[in-house]
Amino acid sequence: MNMQAARIDGGQGVAAPTAPTAPVLRLQNVESAYGPIRAIRGVSLQVGRGQIATVLGGNGAGKSTILKTISGIIDPRKGSIEFNGEDITSRDPSLIVRRGLSHVPEGREVFALLSVRDNLMMGAYTRHDRDGIARDLEAVYRYFPILNLLSASTCNRSRAAAASATRQRRPRRCRP
């Protein structure tokens, strides 16, 4: 069985089986920067259909930069990115989302002025199947019941920020 793994620091990672078919996602020698500061250098990885992949590394190692580069939020200075066999290097993020690849922000990077439901609906903005969206929203609420509770609350502050704080285990008080 073929095995592969990638770590930001270049060390040996925990290996995962590779898919025998063409990869769904492939990065080849990708480099990205914030102004003059190179954030990632020489990142190469591939993810096969049905695989679950993780990016591991310490604070400031470039994990978020890799994900933002893949999703088109940051343009790479070097290298290439393919999704389902199509070159998406430096493509507009909206095109990448329409192809089925999106960036889910972590922590407090939600739309703080939107409700929890409205934040979740942002993930479906390119979809037109109302019934499918409703089913997916209900599935999310089943997976994360706290989001359903927060969606129904009437806090004076952002419910999305409350959900983010709850997820980060920094609970704040909110009266329904």
Secondary structure, 3 states (H helix, E strand, C coil): CCEECCCCCCCCCCCEECCCCCCCEEEEEEEEEECCEEEEEEEEEEECCCCCCCCCCCCCCCHHHHHHHHCCCCCCCEEEEEECCEECCCCCHHHHHHCCCCCCCCCCCCCCCCCHHHHHHHCCCCCCCHHHHHHHHHHHHHHCHHHHHHHHCCCCCCHHHHHHHHHCCCCCCCCC
